[in-house]
Amino acid sequence: SRAMAALDVGQNASVGYRDAIMLDKVTEEAFLQNLKVRFDSGRIYTYIGEVVVSVNPYRNLDIYTDEVVRQYDGKEMYESHPHIFALAEAAYKLMKRRGQDTCIVISGESGSGKTEASKIIMKYIAAVTNISQRKEIERIKNMLIRSNVALESFGNAKTTRNDNSSRFGKYMDINFDFKGDPVGGHINNYLLEKSRVVQQQTGERNFHIFFQLLAGATDSMVAQMGLARDFTAYAYTASGANLAIGKLDDKRDFNSVCPALNDVRFAIDTQNVLRNTIGQILHLGKITFEG
């Protein structure tokens, strides 16, 4: 029966229901308890019908290998255990069957793993694409991932809940031909939290790029822009100057941004304009007005 199928491997109730719509009582408490039971047994994915709920384990799991890909390739969504691969397969298959655009919406709170989920989906599409086209999807995936380095630098910031929180929305497209083979892709960004530039809440920082520029730019760059390597010297970085930022390293990350901008084909002149603009914004923060 459907209810029996909803229980995970071995019909073992101790690992919870793989599909939350089969819960005896559909309440918030019952739903969260089911997620906890599954998470405690090593299962981070749970279905709500065709929706996949993921609980971020904050550690690497060996559930995205080529062997696991083969378990979902060509299968219907409910044939295997809940997994983001199953969702990627369903969306890809639907696109090919109907010849229509398909969209996967990834939503969640800061630090829930949205960016990682998008990378996993691209990894799956790359793995199931025709061998002759895998190089293209890998190229697109790598381009999207490399562009993400630059996007995170200019659009991510430390918040009270996450040291590397995205403060913008992102829409990624992978374009396919009529055979279902990838031919290109692009990213649209929107709703950047611009107000963060001039004001941050207590315990939060401005966008990473301001700190990365001061920490990682060469001495000649810093001198040319008339800056000092002192976070406390500027109004827009002072409040976050002494905050712990976990695994982030502003100097190292700045040195990663420059190659990433090269990879996504930003001209050297454009990169110089970007850096100078960030420096000028820091200087503008020192201006005061008297009435």
Secondary structure, 3 states (H helix, E strand, C coil): CHHHHHECHHHCHHHCECEHHHCCCCCHHHHHHHHHHHHHCCCCEEEECCEEEECCCCCCCCCCCHHHHHHHCCCCHHHCCCCHHHHHHHHHHHHHHHCCCCCCCCCCCCCCCHHHHHHHHHHHHHHHCCHHHHHHHHHHHHHHHHHHHHHHHHHEECCCCCCCEECCEEEEEEEECCCCCEEEEEEEEECCCHHHHCCCCCCCCCEHHHHHHHHHCCHHHHHHCCCCCCHHHCHHHHCCCCCCCCCCCHHHHHHHHHHHHHHCCCCHHHHHHHHHHHHHHHHHCCCCCCC
